Structure formats: structure tokens, C-alpha cells
Amino acid sequence: MSPFVALYLKELKGIRLVSAVLLFGTGAIVLTVISNAGDGGVHATMLLLLLPYLCPPALAGVLIHSITQEWAGSTQHQWLALPVPRSSLMLAKLAAVASLGAGIFVLNTFGLHMIYEQVLDTVGVSQEIVFQPPPGFPTDSFKADDLWSCAAAMFGSITLLLLGLGLAAAVLKTVVARFKGLVTVAVFLGGLWLTESLGPAFSDLVGGGETVSGVGLQAAVNAYLYLALMGAVFAAVGIFIFDRYVDA
């Protein structure tokens, strides 16, 4: 077993309680909605499937807690002394929380897919989606199977962005001696402002002049790619600061 895999499994074990709660809650929502949708009708409980897709801020909080608890629990000396690159320490924590997000996404999107298959079978429409697709996905070509790619693009890009910001915020909290809460707020607000400010420039660079918020398919893909890229940039900045300036 490689050192990184061992670190990754250790971090998964460290968040096992919150993982169990979130995955169990998502599974309960999916089972409830699928059960109620068994008659092929549209029920108010279907709105519950929106809740798991709103978990990226919670995942960022889990990542921040996972990092800062090393200092809160006075285990940072042993953690930083592990014979692995410092970047691996952070990447293992990031991968563990991202895996939790992936599990929530798969469970919830599976439930959403099953529900629409039931509804479509009931109304006799073969694989054609019966709701207005998100911007960037033409109505005449949006099918039930496209739920996976559409949901993955939106959920994945937002999750990566917030996890990157969360990692950067957690690292800066370990560097500053005071106003740690204010630093966290400043990182998120500043990061979101920077992401919005640089969006048009990125769109002009790769999208042929369309804005990131455009309704074309290419513009939508560019927007999701941009959010994921900014998340990677914020994470890289956090790892760089951690490697150079964080001490036990």
C-alpha cells in the first residue's frame, strides 16, 4: 500500500461519523422519494432531492474542520512529522472529503434518475425528460440519461470550488494568530469575488466571446470548467502556503 493511499484511508476513517450521517440522510431521502413516486405521480417530497445537492458548503466545512482539528487536538506534531510530502497530507484530506461528496452525488442522482424513469414510463414518454433542462442544455435533446452528466457538471464544479476555498481558508487559519473566523469569511468572500471577476476573461479566452452565464451548451461547459479550475487554483495556493509557512 502506497503512503498516499494509507493517508487517504486514515482521513476517511477520521470523517467516518459525518460521512455516515450525510450518506444515511441522503439514502433515506432517496428511498422516501422513490417510494412515494411509485404511482408515477408528482409529489411534493420530490423537492427533498434538492437538499443533498446543497451540501457543498457543508463539505467545505468538513474539510476545514478536518485540517484545523490537528491543531485543536494537538496532533499536528505527529501529523507534520509523517515521512511524506506535505502536499500529500493536504491532498489526502481533500480526496477523503471529495469522496464523501461523490458518494452523496451518486446516491442522490441515482434516486433522481429512478424517479424520472418511473414518471416517464407512467406517462408513456420514452426517455424524454419532462421538465425544463438547465441553461445550456437544449430541450429537444435533453433525456433522462443526461441527468448524470448535467448534475455531475454542476455539483462537481461547485464542490471543487468550495473545497478549494475551504482548504485555503483552513491553511490561513493555522498561520494567523488572531481573527481566525474573520480570515475564513474573508477567504470565501474574496475567493468568490475573484472567481466572478475573472469569469468574463476566461470566457473570452475559451468561449469565443460568449459570457460565462450564456445559455449555449459550450458556454455552460466553460462555466463548469472554470469553477472547477478556480477551485484547483485555490487549493494549490493553500497547499503552497501550507508547504512553505505552516509550522507545528
C-alpha positions in Angstrom: 0.0 0.0 0.0 1.4 3.4 -1.0 1.8 6.1 1.6 -0.8 8.3 0.0 -3.4 5.5 0.0 -2.7 4.9 3.7 -3.1 8.6 4.4 -6.3 8.6 2.4 -7.8 5.7 4.3 -6.8 7.4 7.6 -8.6 10.5 6.6 -11.7 8.6 5.5 -11.7 7.0 8.9 -11.4 10.4 10.5 -14.6 11.7 8.9 -16.5 8.4 9.2 -19.1 9.7 11.6 -20.1 12.8 9.5 -19.9 10.6 6.3 -22.3 8.1 7.9 -24.7 10.8 8.8 -24.7 12.5 5.4 -24.8 9.3 3.4 -27.6 7.8 5.6 -29.6 11.0 5.3 -29.2 11.0 1.5 -30.2 7.4 1.3 -33.2 8.0 3.4 -34.3 10.9 1.2 -33.9 8.8 -1.9 -35.8 5.8 -0.5 -38.6 8.1 0.7 -39.0 9.9 -2.6 -38.8 6.7 -4.7 -41.4 5.0 -2.5 -43.8 8.0 -2.9 -43.2 8.2 -6.6 -44.2 4.5 -7.1 -47.5 5.5 -8.5 -45.9 7.6 -11.3 -47.3 10.8 -10.0 -45.6 14.0 -9.0 -45.3 14.5 -5.2 -44.0 17.4 -3.1 -41.5 15.1 -1.5 -39.5 15.1 -4.8 -38.2 18.5 -3.7 -36.3 16.7 -1.0 -33.8 15.6 -3.6 -32.6 19.2 -3.9 -31.2 19.0 -0.3 -28.2 16.7 -1.0 -27.2 18.9 -3.9 -26.9 21.8 -1.5 -24.2 20.1 0.6 -21.0 21.6 -1.0 -20.8 24.3 1.7 -21.1 21.6 4.4 -18.4 19.6 2.7 -16.1 22.6 2.7 -16.8 22.9 6.5 -15.9 19.3 6.9 -12.6 19.9 5.2 -11.8 22.9 7.3 -12.6 21.0 10.5 -10.5 18.1 9.3 -7.5 20.3 8.9 -7.8 22.6 11.9 -8.6 19.7 14.3 -5.0 18.7 14.0 -4.1 21.8 16.0 -7.2 21.7 18.2 -6.3 18.2 19.2 -2.6 18.9 19.5 -1.8 16.2 16.9 -0.1 18.5 14.4 3.4 17.5 15.5 2.8 13.8 14.7 0.9 14.7 11.5 3.5 17.0 10.1 6.3 14.6 11.1 4.9 11.8 8.8 7.5 10.8 6.2 5.5 12.0 3.2 5.5 15.3 1.2 3.4 18.0 2.9 1.3 18.3 -0.2 0.2 14.6 0.3 -1.1 15.5 3.8 -3.5 18.1 2.3 -4.3 16.1 -0.8 -5.3 13.1 1.3 -7.8 15.2 3.3 -9.1 16.8 0.2 -9.6 13.4 -1.5 -11.4 12.0 1.5 -13.9 14.8 1.6 -14.3 14.8 -2.2 -15.0 11.0 -1.9 -17.8 11.8 0.5 -19.2 14.3 -1.9 -19.0 11.8 -4.8 -21.0 9.3 -2.7 -23.7 11.8 -1.9 -23.9 12.7 -5.6 -24.2 9.1 -6.8 -26.9 8.2 -4.3 -29.0 11.3 -5.0 -28.6 11.3 -8.7 -29.5 7.6 -8.8 -32.7 8.4 -7.0 -33.5 11.3 -9.3 -32.9 9.1 -12.4 -35.1 6.3 -11.0 -37.9 8.8 -10.3 -38.0 10.2 -13.8 -37.9 6.8 -15.3 -40.9 5.9 -13.3 -42.7 9.1 -14.2 -41.8 8.8 -17.9 -42.9 5.1 -18.0 -46.3 6.1 -16.4 -47.0 8.9 -19.0 -45.8 6.8 -21.8 -42.9 9.0 -22.9 -39.8 7.1 -23.9 -36.7 8.5 -22.2 -37.7 12.2 -22.9 -37.3 14.4 -19.9 -40.4 16.1 -18.8 -39.0 19.2 -17.1 -37.2 22.3 -18.4 -33.5 21.5 -18.5 -30.9 23.8 -17.0 -29.3 26.6 -19.1 -27.0 25.2 -21.7 -28.9 22.0 -22.4 -31.3 22.1 -25.4 -34.8 21.0 -24.6 -35.1 18.8 -27.7 -32.0 16.7 -26.8 -32.2 16.5 -23.1 -33.0 13.0 -22.0 -33.2 11.1 -18.7 -29.7 9.7 -19.0 -28.4 13.3 -19.4 -29.3 13.9 -15.7 -26.0 12.3 -14.8 -23.7 14.5 -16.9 -25.7 17.6 -16.1 -25.8 17.0 -12.3 -22.1 16.0 -12.3 -21.1 19.2 -14.0 -23.0 21.5 -11.7 -22.4 19.6 -8.4 -18.8 18.7 -9.2 -17.7 22.2 -10.2 -19.3 23.9 -7.3 -18.0 21.3 -4.9 -14.4 21.7 -6.2 -14.6 25.4 -6.0 -15.8 25.4 -2.4 -13.4 22.7 -1.3 -10.5 24.7 -2.8 -11.6 27.8 -0.9 -12.1 25.7 2.3 -8.6 24.3 2.0 -7.1 27.7 1.5 -9.1 29.1 4.5 -8.1 26.3 6.8 -4.4 26.8 6.0 -4.6 30.5 6.6 -6.3 29.9 9.9 -3.3 27.9 11.0 -1.0 30.7 10.0 -2.6 33.7 11.7 -2.7 34.0 15.4 -5.9 36.1 15.7 -9.2 36.7 13.9 -9.3 33.2 12.5 -13.0 33.4 11.9 -12.7 36.7 10.1 -9.9 35.1 7.9 -12.2 32.3 6.9 -15.0 34.7 5.9 -12.5 36.9 4.0 -11.1 33.9 2.1 -14.6 32.8 0.9 -15.9 36.2 0.1 -12.7 37.3 -1.6 -12.4 34.0 -3.5 -16.0 34.2 -4.8 -15.5 37.8 -5.8 -12.3 36.9 -7.6 -14.0 34.0 -9.3 -16.8 36.2 -10.6 -14.4 39.0 -11.7 -12.2 36.7 -13.7 -15.1 34.8 -15.3 -15.6 37.0 -18.3 -11.9 37.0 -19.2 -11.9 33.1 -19.0 -15.0 33.0 -21.2 -13.4 35.3 -23.8 -10.3 33.1 -23.8 -12.0 29.8 -24.4 -15.6 30.6 -25.4 -15.3 32.8 -28.5 -16.7 35.9 -26.8 -19.7 34.4 -25.1 -20.2 35.2 -21.4 -19.8 32.5 -18.8 -23.5 32.9 -18.0 -24.6 32.4 -21.6 -27.3 29.9 -22.4 -25.3 27.9 -25.1 -24.1 24.4 -24.4 -20.5 25.4 -24.9 -20.9 28.4 -22.5 -22.3 26.1 -19.9 -19.5 23.7 -20.2 -17.0 26.5 -20.0 -18.7 27.8 -16.8 -18.5 24.5 -15.1 -14.9 24.0 -16.2 -14.0 27.5 -15.0 -15.4 26.9 -11.5 -13.5 23.6 -11.2 -10.3 25.3 -12.4 -10.7 28.1 -9.8 -11.2 25.5 -7.1 -8.0 23.8 -8.1 -6.1 27.1 -8.1 -7.3 28.0 -4.6 -6.4 24.5 -3.4 -2.9 24.8 -5.0 -2.4 28.2 -3.3 -3.4 26.7 0.1 -1.1 23.7 -0.4 1.8 26.1 -1.3 1.3 28.2 1.8 1.0 25.1 3.9 4.2 23.7 2.5 6.2 26.9 3.0 4.8 28.7 6.0 2.9 26.3 8.3 4.8 25.1 11.4 3.7 22.8 14.2 
